[in-house]
Amino acid sequence: MIAKELQKKALHLNATDKVHLVEMILESLDQPDPKIEKAWVAESEADYAKYKKGEIKSISLENVKKRFKK
């Protein structure tokens, strides 16, 4: 019910206020999950450690571009 009420009110806003409302809603959805951020950091650090030990190799930007052009 609350969503319907908000929708009715939002539709009566002027264009500037609608844009501001949309921006605020999108910002609230775009917050990173701390658990996911920590997992990415851990994975990146592990990959970098493997790279430094020679366990994995890097790929040049040119080769990456070639792979995705196919």
mmJSON file of the N, C-alpha and C atoms, coordinates in Angstrom:
{"data_MODEL":{"atom_site":{
"group_PDB":["ATOM","ATOM","ATOM","ATOM","ATOM","ATOM","ATOM","ATOM","ATOM","ATOM","ATOM","ATOM","ATOM","ATOM","ATOM","ATOM","ATOM","ATOM","ATOM","ATOM","ATOM","ATOM","ATOM","ATOM","ATOM","ATOM","ATOM","ATOM","ATOM","ATOM","ATOM","ATOM","ATOM","ATOM","ATOM","ATOM","ATOM","ATOM","ATOM","ATOM","ATOM","ATOM","ATOM","ATOM","ATOM","ATOM","ATOM","ATOM","ATOM","ATOM","ATOM","ATOM","ATOM","ATOM","ATOM","ATOM","ATOM","ATOM","ATOM","ATOM","ATOM","ATOM","ATOM","ATOM","ATOM","ATOM","ATOM","ATOM","ATOM","ATOM","ATOM","ATOM","ATOM","ATOM","ATOM","ATOM","ATOM","ATOM","ATOM","ATOM","ATOM","ATOM","ATOM","ATOM","ATOM","ATOM","ATOM","ATOM","ATOM","ATOM","ATOM","ATOM","ATOM","ATOM","ATOM","ATOM","ATOM","ATOM","ATOM","ATOM","ATOM","ATOM","ATOM","ATOM","ATOM","ATOM","ATOM","ATOM","ATOM","ATOM","ATOM","ATOM","ATOM","ATOM","ATOM","ATOM","ATOM","ATOM","ATOM","ATOM","ATOM","ATOM","ATOM","ATOM","ATOM","ATOM","ATOM","ATOM","ATOM","ATOM","ATOM","ATOM","ATOM","ATOM","ATOM","ATOM","ATOM","ATOM","ATOM","ATOM","ATOM","ATOM","ATOM","ATOM","ATOM","ATOM","ATOM","ATOM","ATOM","ATOM","ATOM","ATOM","ATOM","ATOM","ATOM","ATOM","ATOM","ATOM","ATOM","ATOM","ATOM","ATOM","ATOM","ATOM","ATOM","ATOM","ATOM","ATOM","ATOM","ATOM","ATOM","ATOM","ATOM","ATOM","ATOM","ATOM","ATOM","ATOM","ATOM","ATOM","ATOM","ATOM","ATOM","ATOM","ATOM","ATOM","ATOM","ATOM","ATOM","ATOM","ATOM","ATOM","ATOM","ATOM","ATOM","ATOM","ATOM","ATOM","ATOM","ATOM","ATOM","ATOM","ATOM","ATOM","ATOM","ATOM","ATOM","ATOM","ATOM","ATOM"],
"id":[1,2,3,4,5,6,7,8,9,10,11,12,13,14,15,16,17,18,19,20,21,22,23,24,25,26,27,28,29,30,31,32,33,34,35,36,37,38,39,40,41,42,43,44,45,46,47,48,49,50,51,52,53,54,55,56,57,58,59,60,61,62,63,64,65,66,67,68,69,70,71,72,73,74,75,76,77,78,79,80,81,82,83,84,85,86,87,88,89,90,91,92,93,94,95,96,97,98,99,100,101,102,103,104,105,106,107,108,109,110,111,112,113,114,115,116,117,118,119,120,121,122,123,124,125,126,127,128,129,130,131,132,133,134,135,136,137,138,139,140,141,142,143,144,145,146,147,148,149,150,151,152,153,154,155,156,157,158,159,160,161,162,163,164,165,166,167,168,169,170,171,172,173,174,175,176,177,178,179,180,181,182,183,184,185,186,187,188,189,190,191,192,193,194,195,196,197,198,199,200,201,202,203,204,205,206,207,208,209,210],
"type_symbol":["N","C","C","N","C","C","N","C","C","N","C","C","N","C","C","N","C","C","N","C","C","N","C","C","N","C","C","N","C","C","N","C","C","N","C","C","N","C","C","N","C","C","N","C","C","N","C","C","N","C","C","N","C","C","N","C","C","N","C","C","N","C","C","N","C","C","N","C","C","N","C","C","N","C","C","N","C","C","N","C","C","N","C","C","N","C","C","N","C","C","N","C","C","N","C","C","N","C","C","N","C","C","N","C","C","N","C","C","N","C","C","N","C","C","N","C","C","N","C","C","N","C","C","N","C","C","N","C","C","N","C","C","N","C","C","N","C","C","N","C","C","N","C","C","N","C","C","N","C","C","N","C","C","N","C","C","N","C","C","N","C","C","N","C","C","N","C","C","N","C","C","N","C","C","N","C","C","N","C","C","N","C","C","N","C","C","N","C","C","N","C","C","N","C","C","N","C","C","N","C","C","N","C","C","N","C","C","N","C","C"],
"label_atom_id":["N","CA","C","N","CA","C","N","CA","C","N","CA","C","N","CA","C","N","CA","C","N","CA","C","N","CA","C","N","CA","C","N","CA","C","N","CA","C","N","CA","C","N","CA","C","N","CA","C","N","CA","C","N","CA","C","N","CA","C","N","CA","C","N","CA","C","N","CA","C","N","CA","C","N","CA","C","N","CA","C","N","CA","C","N","CA","C","N","CA","C","N","CA","C","N","CA","C","N","CA","C","N","CA","C","N","CA","C","N","CA","C","N","CA","C","N","CA","C","N","CA","C","N","CA","C","N","CA","C","N","CA","C","N","CA","C","N","CA","C","N","CA","C","N","CA","C","N","CA","C","N","CA","C","N","CA","C","N","CA","C","N","CA","C","N","CA","C","N","CA","C","N","CA","C","N","CA","C","N","CA","C","N","CA","C","N","CA","C","N","CA","C","N","CA","C","N","CA","C","N","CA","C","N","CA","C","N","CA","C","N","CA","C","N","CA","C","N","CA","C","N","CA","C","N","CA","C","N","CA","C","N","CA","C","N","CA","C","N","CA","C","N","CA","C"],
"label_alt_id":[null,null,null,null,null,null,null,null,null,null,null,null,null,null,null,null,null,null,null,null,null,null,null,null,null,null,null,null,null,null,null,null,null,null,null,null,null,null,null,null,null,null,null,null,null,null,null,null,null,null,null,null,null,null,null,null,null,null,null,null,null,null,null,null,null,null,null,null,null,null,null,null,null,null,null,null,null,null,null,null,null,null,null,null,null,null,null,null,null,null,null,null,null,null,null,null,null,null,null,null,null,null,null,null,null,null,null,null,null,null,null,null,null,null,null,null,null,null,null,null,null,null,null,null,null,null,null,null,null,null,null,null,null,null,null,null,null,null,null,null,null,null,null,null,null,null,null,null,null,null,null,null,null,null,null,null,null,null,null,null,null,null,null,null,null,null,null,null,null,null,null,null,null,null,null,null,null,null,null,null,null,null,null,null,null,null,null,null,null,null,null,null,null,null,null,null,null,null,null,null,null,null,null,null,null,null,null,null,null,null],
"label_comp_id":["MET","MET","MET","ILE","ILE","ILE","ALA","ALA","ALA","LYS","LYS","LYS","GLU","GLU","GLU","LEU","LEU","LEU","GLN","GLN","GLN","LYS","LYS","LYS","LYS","LYS","LYS","ALA","ALA","ALA","LEU","LEU","LEU","HIS","HIS","HIS","LEU","LEU","LEU","ASN","ASN","ASN","ALA","ALA","ALA","THR","THR","THR","ASP","ASP","ASP","LYS","LYS","LYS","VAL","VAL","VAL","HIS","HIS","HIS","LEU","LEU","LEU","VAL","VAL","VAL","GLU","GLU","GLU","MET","MET","MET","ILE","ILE","ILE","LEU","LEU","LEU","GLU","GLU","GLU","SER","SER","SER","LEU","LEU","LEU","ASP","ASP","ASP","GLN","GLN","GLN","PRO","PRO","PRO","ASP","ASP","ASP","PRO","PRO","PRO","LYS","LYS","LYS","ILE","ILE","ILE","GLU","GLU","GLU","LYS","LYS","LYS","ALA","ALA","ALA","TRP","TRP","TRP","VAL","VAL","VAL","ALA","ALA","ALA","GLU","GLU","GLU","SER","SER","SER","GLU","GLU","GLU","ALA","ALA","ALA","ASP","ASP","ASP","TYR","TYR","TYR","ALA","ALA","ALA","LYS","LYS","LYS","TYR","TYR","TYR","LYS","LYS","LYS","LYS","LYS","LYS","GLY","GLY","GLY","GLU","GLU","GLU","ILE","ILE","ILE","LYS","LYS","LYS","SER","SER","SER","ILE","ILE","ILE","SER","SER","SER","LEU","LEU","LEU","GLU","GLU","GLU","ASN","ASN","ASN","VAL","VAL","VAL","LYS","LYS","LYS","LYS","LYS","LYS","ARG","ARG","ARG","PHE","PHE","PHE","LYS","LYS","LYS","LYS","LYS","LYS"],
"label_asym_id":["A","A","A","A","A","A","A","A","A","A","A","A","A","A","A","A","A","A","A","A","A","A","A","A","A","A","A","A","A","A","A","A","A","A","A","A","A","A","A","A","A","A","A","A","A","A","A","A","A","A","A","A","A","A","A","A","A","A","A","A","A","A","A","A","A","A","A","A","A","A","A","A","A","A","A","A","A","A","A","A","A","A","A","A","A","A","A","A","A","A","A","A","A","A","A","A","A","A","A","A","A","A","A","A","A","A","A","A","A","A","A","A","A","A","A","A","A","A","A","A","A","A","A","A","A","A","A","A","A","A","A","A","A","A","A","A","A","A","A","A","A","A","A","A","A","A","A","A","A","A","A","A","A","A","A","A","A","A","A","A","A","A","A","A","A","A","A","A","A","A","A","A","A","A","A","A","A","A","A","A","A","A","A","A","A","A","A","A","A","A","A","A","A","A","A","A","A","A","A","A","A","A","A","A","A","A","A","A","A","A"],
"label_entity_id":["1","1","1","1","1","1","1","1","1","1","1","1","1","1","1","1","1","1","1","1","1","1","1","1","1","1","1","1","1","1","1","1","1","1","1","1","1","1","1","1","1","1","1","1","1","1","1","1","1","1","1","1","1","1","1","1","1","1","1","1","1","1","1","1","1","1","1","1","1","1","1","1","1","1","1","1","1","1","1","1","1","1","1","1","1","1","1","1","1","1","1","1","1","1","1","1","1","1","1","1","1","1","1","1","1","1","1","1","1","1","1","1","1","1","1","1","1","1","1","1","1","1","1","1","1","1","1","1","1","1","1","1","1","1","1","1","1","1","1","1","1","1","1","1","1","1","1","1","1","1","1","1","1","1","1","1","1","1","1","1","1","1","1","1","1","1","1","1","1","1","1","1","1","1","1","1","1","1","1","1","1","1","1","1","1","1","1","1","1","1","1","1","1","1","1","1","1","1","1","1","1","1","1","1","1","1","1","1","1","1"],
"label_seq_id":[1,1,1,2,2,2,3,3,3,4,4,4,5,5,5,6,6,6,7,7,7,8,8,8,9,9,9,10,10,10,11,11,11,12,12,12,13,13,13,14,14,14,15,15,15,16,16,16,17,17,17,18,18,18,19,19,19,20,20,20,21,21,21,22,22,22,23,23,23,24,24,24,25,25,25,26,26,26,27,27,27,28,28,28,29,29,29,30,30,30,31,31,31,32,32,32,33,33,33,34,34,34,35,35,35,36,36,36,37,37,37,38,38,38,39,39,39,40,40,40,41,41,41,42,42,42,43,43,43,44,44,44,45,45,45,46,46,46,47,47,47,48,48,48,49,49,49,50,50,50,51,51,51,52,52,52,53,53,53,54,54,54,55,55,55,56,56,56,57,57,57,58,58,58,59,59,59,60,60,60,61,61,61,62,62,62,63,63,63,64,64,64,65,65,65,66,66,66,67,67,67,68,68,68,69,69,69,70,70,70],
"pdbx_PDB_ins_code":[null,null,null,null,null,null,null,null,null,null,null,null,null,null,null,null,null,null,null,null,null,null,null,null,null,null,null,null,null,null,null,null,null,null,null,null,null,null,null,null,null,null,null,null,null,null,null,null,null,null,null,null,null,null,null,null,null,null,null,null,null,null,null,null,null,null,null,null,null,null,null,null,null,null,null,null,null,null,null,null,null,null,null,null,null,null,null,null,null,null,null,null,null,null,null,null,null,null,null,null,null,null,null,null,null,null,null,null,null,null,null,null,null,null,null,null,null,null,null,null,null,null,null,null,null,null,null,null,null,null,null,null,null,null,null,null,null,null,null,null,null,null,null,null,null,null,null,null,null,null,null,null,null,null,null,null,null,null,null,null,null,null,null,null,null,null,null,null,null,null,null,null,null,null,null,null,null,null,null,null,null,null,null,null,null,null,null,null,null,null,null,null,null,null,null,null,null,null,null,null,null,null,null,null,null,null,null,null,null,null],
"Cartn_x":[0.806,0.0,0.849,1.907,2.75,3.344,3.751,4.347,3.355,2.118,1.093,0.89,0.896,0.731,1.91,3.107,4.305,4.268,3.822,3.734,2.785,1.634,0.665,1.262,1.941,2.538,3.673,4.487,5.631,5.181,4.091,3.599,3.112,2.836,2.38,3.525,4.744,5.896,6.244,6.918,7.412,8.63,9.054,10.13,11.417,11.784,13.025,12.971,11.857,11.722,11.68,11.093,11.076,12.494,13.28,14.666,15.433,15.254,15.942,15.532,14.25,13.757,14.362,14.387,14.961,16.441,17.173,18.601,18.809,18.006,18.142,17.839,16.817,16.466,17.576,18.092,19.17,20.425,20.757,21.922,21.744,20.537,20.296,20.434,20.165,20.294,21.727,22.545,23.899,24.937,24.525,25.465,26.143,27.459,28.15,27.895,27.833,27.682,29.071,29.27,30.6,31.171,30.324,30.806,31.357,30.66,31.114,32.4,32.477,33.693,34.887,34.707,35.792,36.213,35.234,35.542,36.353,35.989,36.744,38.172,38.333,39.676,40.505,39.928,40.651,41.048,40.13,40.434,41.52,41.44,42.445,43.818,43.866,45.153,45.729,44.881,45.347,45.878,45.161,45.615,46.935,47.079,48.322,49.484,49.248,50.297,50.707,49.725,50.035,50.827,50.47,51.184,52.636,52.849,54.214,55.051,54.426,55.134,55.331,54.724,54.841,53.854,52.88,51.895,50.849,50.624,49.73,50.411,50.024,50.631,49.608,50.118,49.224,48.969,47.938,47.589,47.632,48.279,48.378,47.01,46.86,45.612,45.299,46.324,46.124,45.494,45.992,45.443,44.012,43.732,42.364,41.424,41.834,41.0,40.777,41.835,41.707,40.698,40.728,39.803,38.351,38.103,36.721,36.222,37.117,36.689,36.108,36.452,36.001,34.522],
"Cartn_y":[-1.197,0.0,1.261,1.25,2.442,2.774,1.76,1.999,2.685,2.266,2.889,4.354,4.635,6.014,6.874,6.326,7.051,7.306,6.3,6.443,7.574,7.622,8.686,10.06,10.181,11.466,11.828,10.832,11.092,11.567,11.034,11.419,12.868,13.44,14.829,15.82,15.32,16.205,16.894,18.049,18.694,17.915,18.187,17.416,17.432,18.583,18.687,17.8,17.834,17.007,15.521,15.172,13.77,13.273,14.094,13.716,13.539,14.456,14.372,13.092,12.773,11.563,10.314,10.274,9.125,8.971,10.075,10.014,9.467,9.909,9.426,7.933,7.489,6.066,5.232,5.676,4.932,4.876,5.976,5.98,4.979,4.878,3.946,2.494,2.228,0.873,0.527,1.528,1.326,1.242,0.864,0.752,-0.617,-0.641,-1.926,-2.747,-4.038,-4.95,-5.163,-4.822,-4.954,-6.367,-7.384,-8.764,-9.046,-8.556,-8.763,-7.989,-6.766,-5.964,-6.668,-7.226,-7.944,-9.17,-9.864,-11.05,-10.673,-9.553,-9.096,-8.73,-8.056,-7.676,-8.925,-9.889,-11.126,-11.864,-11.951,-12.639,-11.907,-10.591,-9.797,-9.952,-9.911,-10.066,-11.454,-12.474,-13.841,-13.987,-13.427,-13.487,-12.754,-11.607,-10.842,-11.62,-12.266,-13.072,-14.222,-14.871,-15.945,-15.41,-14.229,-13.609,-13.348,-12.792,-12.488,-13.753,-14.872,-16.144,-16.845,-16.31,-16.926,-18.057,-18.186,-19.254,-18.952,-17.683,-17.284,-16.186,-16.062,-15.057,-13.984,-12.828,-11.753,-11.884,-11.218,-11.207,-9.758,-9.519,-8.149,-7.631,-6.328,-5.705,-6.054,-6.11,-6.465,-7.85,-8.813,-10.17,-10.228,-9.468,-9.423,-8.87,-7.79,-7.192,-8.176,-8.911,-9.892,-10.98,-11.432,-12.485,-12.029,-10.78,-10.304,-9.804,-9.652,-9.244,-10.42,-11.622,-12.827,-13.045],
"Cartn_z":[0.0,0.0,0.0,0.757,0.84,-0.523,-1.268,-2.586,-3.52,-3.474,-4.326,-3.944,-2.654,-2.19,-2.636,-2.503,-2.939,-4.436,-5.18,-6.632,-7.006,-6.377,-6.665,-6.379,-5.237,-4.871,-5.826,-6.185,-7.064,-8.437,-8.921,-10.243,-10.289,-9.143,-9.09,-8.853,-8.709,-8.518,-9.827,-9.716,-10.937,-11.435,-12.64,-13.285,-12.469,-11.934,-11.16,-9.925,-9.219,-8.023,-8.37,-9.508,-9.941,-10.201,-10.879,-11.166,-9.863,-8.939,-7.65,-6.91,-6.926,-6.275,-6.914,-8.228,-8.938,-8.599,-8.578,-8.245,-6.843,-5.895,-4.518,-4.425,-5.138,-5.107,-5.741,-6.879,-7.541,-6.681,-6.021,-5.133,-4.002,-3.478,-2.377,-2.835,-4.103,-4.637,-4.995,-5.204,-5.71,-4.593,-3.405,-2.302,-2.348,-2.265,-2.317,-1.051,-1.22,-0.093,0.508,1.783,2.392,2.295,2.387,2.292,0.9,-0.11,-1.487,-1.738,-1.226,-1.385,-0.756,0.441,1.116,0.316,-0.253,-1.058,-2.29,-2.953,-4.124,-3.74,-2.615,-2.162,-1.897,-1.196,-0.888,-2.159,-3.108,-4.368,-5.148,-5.19,-5.91,-5.281,-3.956,-3.271,-3.5,-3.48,-3.722,-5.146,-6.108,-7.5,-7.681,-7.041,-7.166,-6.545,-5.423,-4.791,-5.709,-6.354,-7.301,-8.487,-8.958,-10.077,-9.692,-8.506,-8.058,-7.917,-7.55,-7.405,-8.748,-9.798,-11.114,-11.342,-10.464,-10.595,-11.666,-11.929,-13.012,-13.811,-15.071,-15.942,-16.279,-16.611,-17.047,-18.544,-19.001,-20.419,-20.879,-22.008,-22.505,-22.931,-22.904,-23.326,-24.774,-25.607,-27.018,-27.153,-26.385,-26.453,-25.932,-24.901,-24.376,-25.439,-26.09,-27.138,-28.281,-28.663,-29.744,-29.39,-28.148,-27.717,-27.814,-27.478,-27.446,-28.791,-29.761,-31.098,-31.864,-31.458,-32.177,-32.04],
"occupancy":[1.0,1.0,1.0,1.0,1.0,1.0,1.0,1.0,1.0,1.0,1.0,1.0,1.0,1.0,1.0,1.0,1.0,1.0,1.0,1.0,1.0,1.0,1.0,1.0,1.0,1.0,1.0,1.0,1.0,1.0,1.0,1.0,1.0,1.0,1.0,1.0,1.0,1.0,1.0,1.0,1.0,1.0,1.0,1.0,1.0,1.0,1.0,1.0,1.0,1.0,1.0,1.0,1.0,1.0,1.0,1.0,1.0,1.0,1.0,1.0,1.0,1.0,1.0,1.0,1.0,1.0,1.0,1.0,1.0,1.0,1.0,1.0,1.0,1.0,1.0,1.0,1.0,1.0,1.0,1.0,1.0,1.0,1.0,1.0,1.0,1.0,1.0,1.0,1.0,1.0,1.0,1.0,1.0,1.0,1.0,1.0,1.0,1.0,1.0,1.0,1.0,1.0,1.0,1.0,1.0,1.0,1.0,1.0,1.0,1.0,1.0,1.0,1.0,1.0,1.0,1.0,1.0,1.0,1.0,1.0,1.0,1.0,1.0,1.0,1.0,1.0,1.0,1.0,1.0,1.0,1.0,1.0,1.0,1.0,1.0,1.0,1.0,1.0,1.0,1.0,1.0,1.0,1.0,1.0,1.0,1.0,1.0,1.0,1.0,1.0,1.0,1.0,1.0,1.0,1.0,1.0,1.0,1.0,1.0,1.0,1.0,1.0,1.0,1.0,1.0,1.0,1.0,1.0,1.0,1.0,1.0,1.0,1.0,1.0,1.0,1.0,1.0,1.0,1.0,1.0,1.0,1.0,1.0,1.0,1.0,1.0,1.0,1.0,1.0,1.0,1.0,1.0,1.0,1.0,1.0,1.0,1.0,1.0,1.0,1.0,1.0,1.0,1.0,1.0,1.0,1.0,1.0,1.0,1.0,1.0],
"B_iso_or_equiv":[0.0,0.0,0.0,0.0,0.0,0.0,0.0,0.0,0.0,0.0,0.0,0.0,0.0,0.0,0.0,0.0,0.0,0.0,0.0,0.0,0.0,0.0,0.0,0.0,0.0,0.0,0.0,0.0,0.0,0.0,0.0,0.0,0.0,0.0,0.0,0.0,0.0,0.0,0.0,0.0,0.0,0.0,0.0,0.0,0.0,0.0,0.0,0.0,0.0,0.0,0.0,0.0,0.0,0.0,0.0,0.0,0.0,0.0,0.0,0.0,0.0,0.0,0.0,0.0,0.0,0.0,0.0,0.0,0.0,0.0,0.0,0.0,0.0,0.0,0.0,0.0,0.0,0.0,0.0,0.0,0.0,0.0,0.0,0.0,0.0,0.0,0.0,0.0,0.0,0.0,0.0,0.0,0.0,0.0,0.0,0.0,0.0,0.0,0.0,0.0,0.0,0.0,0.0,0.0,0.0,0.0,0.0,0.0,0.0,0.0,0.0,0.0,0.0,0.0,0.0,0.0,0.0,0.0,0.0,0.0,0.0,0.0,0.0,0.0,0.0,0.0,0.0,0.0,0.0,0.0,0.0,0.0,0.0,0.0,0.0,0.0,0.0,0.0,0.0,0.0,0.0,0.0,0.0,0.0,0.0,0.0,0.0,0.0,0.0,0.0,0.0,0.0,0.0,0.0,0.0,0.0,0.0,0.0,0.0,0.0,0.0,0.0,0.0,0.0,0.0,0.0,0.0,0.0,0.0,0.0,0.0,0.0,0.0,0.0,0.0,0.0,0.0,0.0,0.0,0.0,0.0,0.0,0.0,0.0,0.0,0.0,0.0,0.0,0.0,0.0,0.0,0.0,0.0,0.0,0.0,0.0,0.0,0.0,0.0,0.0,0.0,0.0,0.0,0.0,0.0,0.0,0.0,0.0,0.0,0.0],
"pdbx_formal_charge":[null,null,null,null,null,null,null,null,null,null,null,null,null,null,null,null,null,null,null,null,null,null,null,null,null,null,null,null,null,null,null,null,null,null,null,null,null,null,null,null,null,null,null,null,null,null,null,null,null,null,null,null,null,null,null,null,null,null,null,null,null,null,null,null,null,null,null,null,null,null,null,null,null,null,null,null,null,null,null,null,null,null,null,null,null,null,null,null,null,null,null,null,null,null,null,null,null,null,null,null,null,null,null,null,null,null,null,null,null,null,null,null,null,null,null,null,null,null,null,null,null,null,null,null,null,null,null,null,null,null,null,null,null,null,null,null,null,null,null,null,null,null,null,null,null,null,null,null,null,null,null,null,null,null,null,null,null,null,null,null,null,null,null,null,null,null,null,null,null,null,null,null,null,null,null,null,null,null,null,null,null,null,null,null,null,null,null,null,null,null,null,null,null,null,null,null,null,null,null,null,null,null,null,null,null,null,null,null,null,null],
"auth_seq_id":[1,1,1,2,2,2,3,3,3,4,4,4,5,5,5,6,6,6,7,7,7,8,8,8,9,9,9,10,10,10,11,11,11,12,12,12,13,13,13,14,14,14,15,15,15,16,16,16,17,17,17,18,18,18,19,19,19,20,20,20,21,21,21,22,22,22,23,23,23,24,24,24,25,25,25,26,26,26,27,27,27,28,28,28,29,29,29,30,30,30,31,31,31,32,32,32,33,33,33,34,34,34,35,35,35,36,36,36,37,37,37,38,38,38,39,39,39,40,40,40,41,41,41,42,42,42,43,43,43,44,44,44,45,45,45,46,46,46,47,47,47,48,48,48,49,49,49,50,50,50,51,51,51,52,52,52,53,53,53,54,54,54,55,55,55,56,56,56,57,57,57,58,58,58,59,59,59,60,60,60,61,61,61,62,62,62,63,63,63,64,64,64,65,65,65,66,66,66,67,67,67,68,68,68,69,69,69,70,70,70],
"auth_comp_id":["MET","MET","MET","ILE","ILE","ILE","ALA","ALA","ALA","LYS","LYS","LYS","GLU","GLU","GLU","LEU","LEU","LEU","GLN","GLN","GLN","LYS","LYS","LYS","LYS","LYS","LYS","ALA","ALA","ALA","LEU","LEU","LEU","HIS","HIS","HIS","LEU","LEU","LEU","ASN","ASN","ASN","ALA","ALA","ALA","THR","THR","THR","ASP","ASP","ASP","LYS","LYS","LYS","VAL","VAL","VAL","HIS","HIS","HIS","LEU","LEU","LEU","VAL","VAL","VAL","GLU","GLU","GLU","MET","MET","MET","ILE","ILE","ILE","LEU","LEU","LEU","GLU","GLU","GLU","SER","SER","SER","LEU","LEU","LEU","ASP","ASP","ASP","GLN","GLN","GLN","PRO","PRO","PRO","ASP","ASP","ASP","PRO","PRO","PRO","LYS","LYS","LYS","ILE","ILE","ILE","GLU","GLU","GLU","LYS","LYS","LYS","ALA","ALA","ALA","TRP","TRP","TRP","VAL","VAL","VAL","ALA","ALA","ALA","GLU","GLU","GLU","SER","SER","SER","GLU","GLU","GLU","ALA","ALA","ALA","ASP","ASP","ASP","TYR","TYR","TYR","ALA","ALA","ALA","LYS","LYS","LYS","TYR","TYR","TYR","LYS","LYS","LYS","LYS","LYS","LYS","GLY","GLY","GLY","GLU","GLU","GLU","ILE","ILE","ILE","LYS","LYS","LYS","SER","SER","SER","ILE","ILE","ILE","SER","SER","SER","LEU","LEU","LEU","GLU","GLU","GLU","ASN","ASN","ASN","VAL","VAL","VAL","LYS","LYS","LYS","LYS","LYS","LYS","ARG","ARG","ARG","PHE","PHE","PHE","LYS","LYS","LYS","LYS","LYS","LYS"],
"auth_asym_id":["A","A","A","A","A","A","A","A","A","A","A","A","A","A","A","A","A","A","A","A","A","A","A","A","A","A","A","A","A","A","A","A","A","A","A","A","A","A","A","A","A","A","A","A","A","A","A","A","A","A","A","A","A","A","A","A","A","A","A","A","A","A","A","A","A","A","A","A","A","A","A","A","A","A","A","A","A","A","A","A","A","A","A","A","A","A","A","A","A","A","A","A","A","A","A","A","A","A","A","A","A","A","A","A","A","A","A","A","A","A","A","A","A","A","A","A","A","A","A","A","A","A","A","A","A","A","A","A","A","A","A","A","A","A","A","A","A","A","A","A","A","A","A","A","A","A","A","A","A","A","A","A","A","A","A","A","A","A","A","A","A","A","A","A","A","A","A","A","A","A","A","A","A","A","A","A","A","A","A","A","A","A","A","A","A","A","A","A","A","A","A","A","A","A","A","A","A","A","A","A","A","A","A","A","A","A","A","A","A","A"],
"auth_atom_id":["N","CA","C","N","CA","C","N","CA","C","N","CA","C","N","CA","C","N","CA","C","N","CA","C","N","CA","C","N","CA","C","N","CA","C","N","CA","C","N","CA","C","N","CA","C","N","CA","C","N","CA","C","N","CA","C","N","CA","C","N","CA","C","N","CA","C","N","CA","C","N","CA","C","N","CA","C","N","CA","C","N","CA","C","N","CA","C","N","CA","C","N","CA","C","N","CA","C","N","CA","C","N","CA","C","N","CA","C","N","CA","C","N","CA","C","N","CA","C","N","CA","C","N","CA","C","N","CA","C","N","CA","C","N","CA","C","N","CA","C","N","CA","C","N","CA","C","N","CA","C","N","CA","C","N","CA","C","N","CA","C","N","CA","C","N","CA","C","N","CA","C","N","CA","C","N","CA","C","N","CA","C","N","CA","C","N","CA","C","N","CA","C","N","CA","C","N","CA","C","N","CA","C","N","CA","C","N","CA","C","N","CA","C","N","CA","C","N","CA","C","N","CA","C","N","CA","C","N","CA","C","N","CA","C","N","CA","C","N","CA","C","N","CA","C"],
"pdbx_PDB_model_num":[1,1,1,1,1,1,1,1,1,1,1,1,1,1,1,1,1,1,1,1,1,1,1,1,1,1,1,1,1,1,1,1,1,1,1,1,1,1,1,1,1,1,1,1,1,1,1,1,1,1,1,1,1,1,1,1,1,1,1,1,1,1,1,1,1,1,1,1,1,1,1,1,1,1,1,1,1,1,1,1,1,1,1,1,1,1,1,1,1,1,1,1,1,1,1,1,1,1,1,1,1,1,1,1,1,1,1,1,1,1,1,1,1,1,1,1,1,1,1,1,1,1,1,1,1,1,1,1,1,1,1,1,1,1,1,1,1,1,1,1,1,1,1,1,1,1,1,1,1,1,1,1,1,1,1,1,1,1,1,1,1,1,1,1,1,1,1,1,1,1,1,1,1,1,1,1,1,1,1,1,1,1,1,1,1,1,1,1,1,1,1,1,1,1,1,1,1,1,1,1,1,1,1,1,1,1,1,1,1,1]
}}}
